[in-house]
């Protein structure tokens, strides 16, 4: 999965892609960002702009 273009993706599509990757292939948000070479702060801000916030308990954006 190529998440490198997350800054231009529709955030509603992006949240689904990120949550799927978190569920299936990453042990944490940090792991996902390191694996894909993403800036965690930029990713979380992009999703927050659409009112999606990371839940540590659930291990996903909601």
C-alpha positions in Angstrom: 0.0 0.0 0.0 1.4 3.4 -0.9 0.5 6.0 1.8 3.2 8.5 0.7 0.5 10.6 -1.0 -1.6 10.8 2.1 -1.4 14.7 2.1 -3.5 14.8 -1.1 -5.8 11.8 -0.4 -9.4 12.2 0.6 -9.2 11.9 4.4 -12.3 9.6 4.5 -10.5 7.2 2.2 -7.2 7.7 4.0 -8.6 6.7 7.4 -9.9 3.4 6.0 -6.5 2.6 4.4 -4.6 3.6 7.6 -6.9 1.6 9.9 -6.6 -1.5 7.6 -2.9 -1.2 7.6 -2.9 -0.8 11.4 -5.1 -3.8 11.9 -3.3 -6.1 9.4 0.3 -5.2 9.2 1.5 -2.7 11.8 2.0 -3.2 15.5 1.4 0.5 16.3 1.0 3.9 14.7 4.7 4.5 15.1 5.5 1.2 13.3 3.1 2.1 10.4 4.8 5.5 10.0 8.3 4.1 10.1 7.4 1.3 7.7 6.0 3.7 5.1 8.4 6.6 5.7 5.6 8.9 7.0 5.7 11.8 9.3 3.4 10.8 12.2 2.5 14.4 13.1 1.6 15.3 9.6 -0.5 12.1 9.2 -2.4 12.7 12.5 -3.0 16.3 11.6 -4.3 15.4 8.2 -6.8 13.0 9.7 -7.7 15.4 12.5 -8.7 17.9 9.8 -11.5 15.5 9.1 -12.2 14.9 12.8 -10.5 11.5 13.0 -8.3 11.1 16.0 -6.1 8.2 17.0 -7.4 6.0 19.9 -4.5 4.2 21.7 -7.0 1.8 23.3 -8.5 0.7 19.9 -5.3 1.1 18.0 -7.1 3.0 15.2 -8.4 6.3 14.1 -12.0 7.1 14.9 
